[in-house]
Amino acid sequence: MSVPAQAPEFPASLEWINCDPLRMSEQRGRAVALVFWSASSAYCHNLLDDLGGIATRHADGLTVVAVHTPKFEAERDQRIALKALNRLGCRLPAAHDKLFLLWQHFEVKAWPTVILIDASGAVQHRFVGDHQRGAIDLAVQGLLDSAGPQQRVFGAQVQAYKPEPRMPLAFPAGLAVGPSHLYVADTAHHRILECSHEGRILRTFGSGTPGYVDGHPSECSFNGPRGLHLTRDALFVADTGNHTLRRIALLNGESDTIAGTGQRRQTGEGQGSSPSTTALDTPWAVTGSNDKLYFTQAAAQQVWEYDQVSRSLRCLVGTGQIGFGDGVGDRAMLAQPAGLALVQQSLYVADSAASAIRSVHVSGGQIHSLIGHGLFEFGRQDGPRQSALLQYPLDVAMDPKSPQLWIADTYNSQIRYLRLGGGDLRSLQLDYVLHEPSAIAAGSGALWVANSNSHEVVRIDMESRQVQRLPIGE
């Protein structure tokens, strides 16, 4: 049996994101978990949440370090990683490995990957992919038990945190607009706001702390809600952190769950017999018409349909494995599908990890790529669809007055637009700075944009292109 390799010292080139620099040599006597992640990955978001729980459970003997390695060009800026950590409420010490030195040393091949190191500094375990919480927890317990009390160094891991400025909104990431109201998913405040078009808060749904409780507006709770879909008498919510699809009755403000169990769907888990017993995995966006709802499951790489009449679920498209490939139904591949827009029988999808815009025919389940070339082909280029490039788009919205699709091109911090029927991709020129816009809605003569990393919502007049910041909560 070969002797496990010793973990090296942290490279001097690491940029420590939310704490003072750590040294590997100072961790002797403790187990260490290195979590290799990227800010854009829903898989990584889930695993960081899992590792936060494991770190709390083994607080007296485990050090967890979140090592950020960029997939996208925008992620080479460590500020993107800090924003992601704060949006997720993650307080693990984090380092930015933009030169991929630790990634190469540990021969990491994919996001996310966890490397476990024992109390003597020897590398003992490797876990690749999501849905690893139970196995990692057992392995950590084994490392701590094998170390023995004489070798162990007891003491809590220091919580790392570089907070955002206190503002009325925190990373808003979902919008829905009606004739007289604007609805905002105040994502990191774990609540939904009903506002006037001028930005005055009329009602608040959710307690403001993460949780999973249905009922009265002030007593119910959400967890990182994102996508919203408005009908005449209800607001549907993709409650991402709770892995559920929720509904708010607009007459009385009461919320209930229409799909999901509150637990994340496991890899390979089959479709349940009813929405209330079927687990979901990171629902991100929701839209619909008449009696059908459609929603993305970002970490399951699928788009699903919910029939409100029969109260049944079915997977509309996606194999369940991340990839990029056109086809029909469960033979087509998606890469972290995020925002949705429904136009008659066509569902337009912001396929974020592929930097792509896809269309799905809701009756036949055929998927077709409008923009995008693969998981690692991205950029910022206008022009014909064959050469146009996006970078991690998170939402789409249909223009109510023309056959034009608006796109929140998140990592390019731009609003782009694509004329349907073969038109080119173009950029909307604005005299306003956007920072990772992640939600967009069109209606009432305006574009409404969740300028997420600036913690604000802005209104763009369709005619003048003038931008107005809404004073929500101020």
N, C-alpha and C positions, 0 to 999 in steps of 0.2 A: 504494500500500500504506500503510495507516494505521500510525502510530507506536505501538508497544505502550505501554499505560498503566503508570505507575510505581506500584509497591506502596506503600501508605501506611505510616506508622509504626504500630506496635502500639498499640491504644487503651489509655489509662490504666486503663480499667475491666476489662481482662482480669485474671483471677485466675490466677496462675501456680501450677500444681498441684504440681510436683515439682522446681522449680529456681528460681533467682533470675530476675527479669524480664529478658527479652531485648529488644534494640532492633533494628528492621529496618535502621536506618542503620549499625549495627555489622556487618552481614552483607555490606556491599559488598565485592566481590572473591570472593564465594562464591555458588554457586547455592543457592537456597532452595526447599524443598518444604513447602507448607502442606497438611496432611492434615486435612480436616474429617470428624469422626467422631462417633458417639454410642456410649455405653458398652454399650448393649443389642444392638447390631447385629453379627450374625455376619459379614456382609459386611465391616464395619469391622475386626473382629478379624483376619480374613484379610489385609486390606490393611495393617494396622499391622505384621503379621509380615513381609509383603513389604517394606515401607518400612524396617524394621529391617535387613534384609539389604542393601538398596540403600544405606542410610546407612553401613554397614560397608564396602561395596565402594568407595564414593566418599568415604571418611572425611576425606581431605585437602582437600576442596573443596566439600562439600555440608552444609548445615544443614537438618535435617528438624524441623518443629514440628508436633506433634499438637494441632490446635485442636478442643477438645471443644464441641459444640453440642448441647443436650439435645433429645431427642424427647419423652421422658416427663417428667411433673412432677417425679418423684423425681430425675431427672438434673440438675435445677437446682442441686442440692447437689454441689459439686465433689468431695466425699468419695466419691461414687459413682464418679466418673471415676478418682480415684486408686486405688480398690479394683480397678477394671477393669484399669488399667495394670499393677498389681502381680500380679494373677491371670494376666495374659498374659505376664508377664516382660518388659514393654516399658520400655525406658529412654530413649525419646525425650523431649526437653523438651516439656512439654505445658502448654497454656493453656486456661482455661475461659471460653468466650465466651457466657455465659448471656443476654446482651442481643442476641446475633446481629449485632453490629456488623461484624465481619470477614465473616461469612456474607453480609450484605447488600451490603457494599462489593464483594465479588468475585462477586456475583450467583449464589451457590451455590443449587442447587435440590434436591439429594439427597445422602444419605449412602451411601457415602463419595465425596468429591471431593478431588482433588489439584490444587493450583495450583503451577506451576513458575515461578520468578522467576530471571532471569539475574544475572550478577555486577554489572551496572550498576543493578539494582533494577527492571528492566522485566519485566512479566508476559508470559510467552511461551507457556505451554501450560496446558491444562486436561484432566484425565482424570476421568471420571465412572464410578463403579461398581467392581465387583470384577474380578479376573482382568486386572490391568493391569501386572503386574510387569515384563514384558519391554519394553513400550512406554515405561514410565516410566524404566527403566534406560537405554534408548537415548537418550531425550530429555535426561536429566541429563548423560550423557557428551557429547552434542552441545553443551550449554550450556557445559560446562567446556572443551571443545576450542575453541570459538569465542571464549572470553574471552582466551586467549593468556596466556603466562607473565607479562607485565608487568602485566596487570590482575588476575591471580589473587592471592588471599591464601591461602596454604597453612597448614594446621593442622587438627587433629582437632576435631570437635564434642565439646563437653563432655557426658559421660553424665549424664543426669538421673535421680535416684532418691530416693525417700522411702520407705524399706522398711517392711514390716509388722513387728510384733514377732515374735521368734522363738518359735514354738509347735510342738507336736508335729504338728498338722494345719495344712494351708495350703489354704484355700478348698475344703473338701470339697464335691463336687457330684454325687455318685452314691451310692445306697444299695440294698442288697438284703438281706432278712432271711429266715432259715430257722428251723427248730425250735430249733437250738442255736447258730447263728452269725449274726453281722452282718458284712456286707461293705461297705467304705467306699472310694469313689474319692477318694483324697487328691490332688486334682486338680493343685494347683500344686507338689506334691512328686512328681508323675508316677509314682504307684505305687497299688497296690490293697492294702488291708489286710483280713485275715481276723481277726475279733475274736469274743470271747465276748459274750453279751448284756450283760455287766457292763462291757464296754469294754476287756478285756485283749487285747492283740495276740497272736495265735497264730501267724500266718504273714504274711509280706510278699512281694508279687509286684511285681517291678520294682526297678531299681537306684537309683531316686531322682533320676536325672538324665534330662532329655528325650532320647528316642532311639526307634529302631524296630528292636528285636531280639526274636525269638522264642526260646523255650527255657526253661532252668532258672530258677526263681523269683528267684534272686539275680543272674542274668546278663541276663535279659530286660529290656526297657525299653519304656516308654509315653511318650506326649506329651499331657499335659492330658486324661487320661481322665475321662469323665463317666458316662453311663448304664450301669447294671449289670442283668443278668437272671440269676437263679439257677435252675438245674435240679438234679436229684438228683446228678448227677456232674460238672457243669460250671458255670462262671461265664462269661457272655458280657459283653464290655466294648465300649462305644462309645468307641474310642480317637480322640477328637475331633481332636487336633492332628496325628495321623498319617493321618487320613482313612481309617481302617480299622475293621473289625469283628473283634475278637480273641476267643479262647476260652482259658480256663484250665481244664485238667483237674484236678479237685479231688483225685483220688487221689494224683498225684505233683507237682502244682503247675506242670507244664509248660504253656507258652503257645504258641499258634499263631495264624495269621491265617486267617480263613475268608472274608473279602471285603475287597476294596480292594487297591490297589497301593502305598500309601504316598505317592502323589502326588495332589494335589487334582484333582477332575474339572473340566474346563474347560467354559465356557458352550457349550451346544449339542452337547456330546459325547454320542454315542449310547450305548446300553446295550451292554456287552460280551457276548461269547459265554459267558464263565464268570466266577464271582466273583473269581478270582485275577487276571483281566486287566481287570476293570471298576473304574475309578477312582470314588471316592466324594467327597462334598463336605460336610465338617463333620458327620459322624454324631454325634448328640447323645444319643439314648436308644435302648434296645433292650428288647423284651419278646417273649413268645411262648408257645406251648403245643404239645404233641405234636411234630410235625416241622417246624413253621413258626416262623420268627422275623420280627419286624417292627421296623423301625428308622427313625428320622427322619434326614433330611439337612437340617440347619437352613439352610445357605446355598444349597441347591438347591431349597428350598421344597417338599419332597416326603416322602412316607412310602413305604418300599420293603418288599418281602417277600423273605425268603430261605428257600428250600425245602431242608431239610437232607438229604432223601432224594435228590432229583435234583441237588442242589448247583447250583441255578439262582437267579437274581435276576429280579425284575420290579418296576417302579414300580406301586405300588398306587393312589396318588392324588397329584395335583398337576401343574400345568402346567409347573413349573420357573421361573415368574415370581412375584414376591411380589405378594400380593393377598388379597382376602377374598371368597370366593364359593362357595356350595354347588353341588353337581353330582355328576357321576359320573366317576371315573377321572381322566384327563388333562385333563378340562374343568373340574375344580374347582381353586380357588386357596387356597393356604396362605400364612402369613406367619411364617416362621421357626419351624416346628414343633419343639417341644422334648420334654417328657416324654410318656410313653405308659402306658396301663393297658389290658390286654386282659380283657374279660369275655365269655365265650362267643364269639359272632360279632361283637361290637362292640369297636372299638378307640377309646379315648378319648385325645384329643390336647390337650396344652397348647400352643395356637397363640400363641406368646409375643408376637410383634410386633403381633398384632391384639388382644391382651389378651382372648383367647377360649378357650372350651372347645368342641372339635368332636368329633363321633362319626363313625366310619367303619365301614361294614359290610364286613368283610374279604372276603366272597365276591363281592359285586357292586361294591365300590368306591364306593358312594354316601357322600357326606359331608354332614353336617347340623350346623348351628351350635346349640349349647345355650345358650351365653352369648357375647356379643360382637356388635359392630355395625360394626366397620371399623378401619382401621389407626390412626386418630387419635381413637378414642373409648375412653377409659379413665377409671378413677377408683376409688373405694372406696365401694361401695354394696351393701348387702344387699337381699334382697327377691325379687320375681318375676323370672323369667329375662328378661323383656322389658325391664326397667329396671336389672337388676343390673349392676355394673361391677367389673372386675378391673384390675390394672395390672402387666403383664409377668409372667404366671404361667409358671413353668419346669418344674413337675412335677405329676403326678397319681398317685393311688394308690386302689385299690378297697378299701373296708372289707370284711374277710373275713366279717363277721357280718351285714351289712345292705346293701341296695342303695344305698350312699352313696359318693360320690366325694370324696376328700380332695384339696385343691389347695394347692400351695405358691405363694401369691400374692406373688411375690418383691419387687416394688417397693413393695407396701403393707406388707411385713414382717409378714405374717399367714398363718395357716392358715385356709382357708375350706373349707366343705363343701357339697355339692349332692346332694340326694336324687334319685335317678333316678326316672323315671316322672312327671316334671312338678313336682317339688318346688322350693322356693325356694333361693336362695344364702344361706348364713349364715356368720358368723365365729365361730371357736373362741376363747372368752375364756380367756386364760392369764395367770397371775401370773408372767410371764417375758418378757424383752425379746428379740425376734428381730431379726436384721439380715440382710436379704436371704436368707431360706431358699430354697434352690434345688433340693433333692431331698427326697422324702418316701417312706416305705415303711410298710406296715401289716402287722402280724403279731405273734404271740405276745402278744396282749392289749395291744398298744401301738402308738402312732405313733412312728416314728423320723424325725427331721428333721435334715437337714444345714443347720445355721445358719451359712451359708457365710462371711459377712463377719465373724463372730466366731470363725472357725476352730475350730468345734466340732460335735459331734453330740449331740443331746438326745433323751431318751426321754420320751414323754407317755403316762401311764397312761390307758387308755381309760375307766376307771370314775371315777377320782378327778380326772382332768385335772391331776394333779401332774406337774411337769416335773423331770427329773433330767438333769444334765449328765454325759455319760460321760467318764471320765478316760482317754481313749485315748492311749496313749504317755506317760503321766505317771508 
